[in-house]
């Protein structure tokens, strides 16, 4: 099962411009799901001469029961937005929250 949890899934209907792997070192279990991989993905959607790049950053979580991609952040975030988001997540316990939110969304989609 592949879930794209975006109002407009076509926004991520291509390869990301950049990917930052946050976790892929092995499996761990969360609420009956084995989590295999966690990434942040950057999709540059447009460029404004004044504001710079408009970035869509999504989280991607791969489990034994499916994958889910959800919006993490979007906007004119400047250069190196993906690396800054990854550093923030890994230094402020955000990775646990991101995984838990993804598992809850996957569970809801499976049960529907």
N, C-alpha and C positions, 0 to 999 in steps of 0.2 A: 504494500500500500504506500502510495506517495501522496502526501498532502502538501498543498501550497496554501498557506493561511494568509492570503492577501486579498484585499477587496478587488484588485485587478491582477490576476495571476499572469497575464501577458507581460507584466513588468519584469518577470524573471524567466521569460521564455527564450533564453539564450545563455551562452556561457558567461559566467561572471568575469568582470574585468580584473579582479584580484580575489584571492582566497587566502584566508589565514586559518590554519588548522590549530584548534585549541586543545583538542584531545583526540588521540588515536592510538594510545599505547596499550590498549587491551579492553576487555569487556568488564563493565560493572553493572550491577542490577539496581534498578530503581522502579519500585512498584510493579515488579514482574516483567519489566522490559530490560533486555540487555543492551546497554548503550555502547555502540562500537566507535562512533566518530562524532565530533562536534566541530563545526567550522563557522566562521563568519565569512560572508560573501559580499563583495562590493560590486554594485552595478552603477556605473556613471550614466545618468540619464540625460543630462544637458549641461551646457556651459554658458554662464553669463559673463559678459565682459567685466562687469563690476564685482559680482559676488563669487565668481569662480565656478567650480564643479558642483553640480547638484548630485549628491550621492544617496543611493538607496543601499543600506547595509542590512542584510538578512542573517538570521541564524539558521543553520542547517544541522539537524540532529538525525543520525542514522541509528536505528535500533534493529533488533531481530524481528520486530513486528511491523516495520515500515519506517519511512523517513518523513520528516516535516521540515518545511522552510517557512519562516515567519519574519515579519519586519522586526528589526532590532532598532534601527534609527534611520532617519532620512533628513535631508536638507542640505544647505550650503555649509559644509563642514570643513572646507579647506583641504590642503594637501595632507597626505598621510592619515586620513580619517580612519581607515581600516585598522592600521597598527595602533592608533590611539585607543580605539574602541576595544581591541583585543587586550591591550595592557590594562585598561580599566577593569574589564571583566575578570581577568586572572588575578588582579591584585586586590579586589574588593569582594570576594566571595560571590561574584555575579555568575560564575559558571554554574554553580549549584542551582541558583534561581532559574537560569536559562534552561537547564536540563529539566527541572521540575515542571516549569511552564510548558515545555514541549511535550513531556510525557502526559500531562493532563489533557492537552489538546489532542494528542494521538488517541488516548483512551476515549475521549468524547466522540471522536470521529469513528472509531471502531464500533462503539456501542450504538451509534445512530443507524 
